[in-house]
Amino acid sequence: MYNQNEDTIKSLIAQYQQRIYALVLYLVGQDQDRAYDICASSFTEAIRESSSLGQKEVFLLRLIGVTVEKCRNIKTIPTFDVIELLEISGAEKGQLLIVLKALQTLDFELKVPLFLRYQFNLSYGDIATVMLVSESDARIKTAQARAQLDKEIERILSNT
Amino acid sequence: MNCDDIKQSLQPFLEDLLAEEEYKAFCAHIDTCGKCSEYVRSIGALSNQLWKLGKVRVPEDLGSTIMYKLAHPEEKAPPSKFVISKKHIVIGSILILLAAGIFFGVSYFRNKQYEDEEGAPIIKTEVIRTFEPPNDSEAQSLLNQLETIAEKLGASGKDNTTEGETGK
């Protein structure tokens, strides 16, 4: 399968590696070494297990599912490595760092729907499939995460 | 629509799920209410910020590592420079600690050899003993010995001069 689909695999990696790497990075406490390993093994596993790589949406859901499971099973110790954000101006970077700081206070189960919704633009149905919950639960968790994130950002801003 | 309605309708608004009537009412309220307008803008900004957080720099060799792993399922992928750095730091730190432990351990046991049972250094005791002043009788006997030696030397000196003079 590897030899036959080499170009397809390369294109899938190029298309999704940034968002998957970012997802892992934020789920494992910004540990870049660990994010690299998990990202590489998630791609490998998802590609090997996919019967057809032509259906990108199906592959992406499979890839996200594998990645989230791998991140869930590891013990995270926040390292707060310096993350290099691309195409972001200096002033905006300051605001993003506040959001990031607030994000790190959220539980794993709340962080996941936020990233899936706002970084991958997944529907609540797809978020439910990845998180193995019902669609309404996915909606509730996303709303809870959002509310908690807002509250945390307000707290950080009021302390500074 | 009032301010509470805005909070409840915000998520459907951001996802473009409001009915036409609701959408118009929503927009009409935020046009007139400064507080709600600010709230909607801040929440909209948050979605945007979460999306922007995904724009991280990916390690350059990630793609090649994945391809290598796929091509060599049984082998471990070649370690990335990026990945190995922390492991090296940990191993290096352990080696430094071990070396320091061995060094101080050896110095401790070496010093221990020159200490008596009470822990006092033996070398110092010996030095102090060497410079202890002799008592009176010892001093007297030493003086006598010195005088004897001086006499002998004097006598031999005289003999030498006599011999020298005779030679002339």
Chai-1 contact restraints between the chains, C-beta under 6 A:
chainA,res_idxA,chainB,res_idxB,connection_type,confidence,min_distance_angstrom,max_distance_angstrom,comment,restraint_id
A,Y2,B,L70,contact,1.0,0.0,6.0,A-B,restraint_1
A,I13,B,G63,contact,1.0,0.0,6.0,A-B,restraint_2
A,I13,B,I66,contact,1.0,0.0,6.0,A-B,restraint_3
A,Q17,B,V58,contact,1.0,0.0,6.0,A-B,restraint_4
A,Q17,B,L62,contact,1.0,0.0,6.0,A-B,restraint_5
A,Q18,B,V58,contact,1.0,0.0,6.0,A-B,restraint_6
A,R19,B,G54,contact,1.0,0.0,6.0,A-B,restraint_7
A,Y21,B,V58,contact,1.0,0.0,6.0,A-B,restraint_8
A,A22,B,G54,contact,1.0,0.0,6.0,A-B,restraint_9
A,A22,B,V56,contact,1.0,0.0,6.0,A-B,restraint_10
A,D33,B,V83,contact,1.0,0.0,6.0,A-B,restraint_11
A,D33,B,K86,contact,1.0,0.0,6.0,A-B,restraint_12
A,Y36,B,P59,contact,1.0,0.0,6.0,A-B,restraint_13
A,Y36,B,V83,contact,1.0,0.0,6.0,A-B,restraint_14
A,A40,B,T65,contact,1.0,0.0,6.0,A-B,restraint_15
A,A40,B,I66,contact,1.0,0.0,6.0,A-B,restraint_16
A,F43,B,I66,contact,1.0,0.0,6.0,A-B,restraint_17
A,T44,B,I66,contact,1.0,0.0,6.0,A-B,restraint_18
A,T44,B,K69,contact,1.0,0.0,6.0,A-B,restraint_19
A,T44,B,L70,contact,1.0,0.0,6.0,A-B,restraint_20
A,I83,B,V56,contact,1.0,0.0,6.0,A-B,restraint_21
A,E84,B,R57,contact,1.0,0.0,6.0,A-B,restraint_22
A,L85,B,K55,contact,1.0,0.0,6.0,A-B,restraint_23
A,L86,B,K55,contact,1.0,0.0,6.0,A-B,restraint_24
A,L86,B,R57,contact,1.0,0.0,6.0,A-B,restraint_25
A,E87,B,K55,contact,1.0,0.0,6.0,A-B,restraint_26
A,L96,B,Q49,contact,1.0,0.0,6.0,A-B,restraint_27
A,V99,B,Q49,contact,1.0,0.0,6.0,A-B,restraint_28
A,Y118,B,S47,contact,1.0,0.0,6.0,A-B,restraint_29
A,Y118,B,L50,contact,1.0,0.0,6.0,A-B,restraint_30
A,Y118,B,W51,contact,1.0,0.0,6.0,A-B,restraint_31
A,Q119,B,W51,contact,1.0,0.0,6.0,A-B,restraint_32
A,Q119,B,G54,contact,1.0,0.0,6.0,A-B,restraint_33
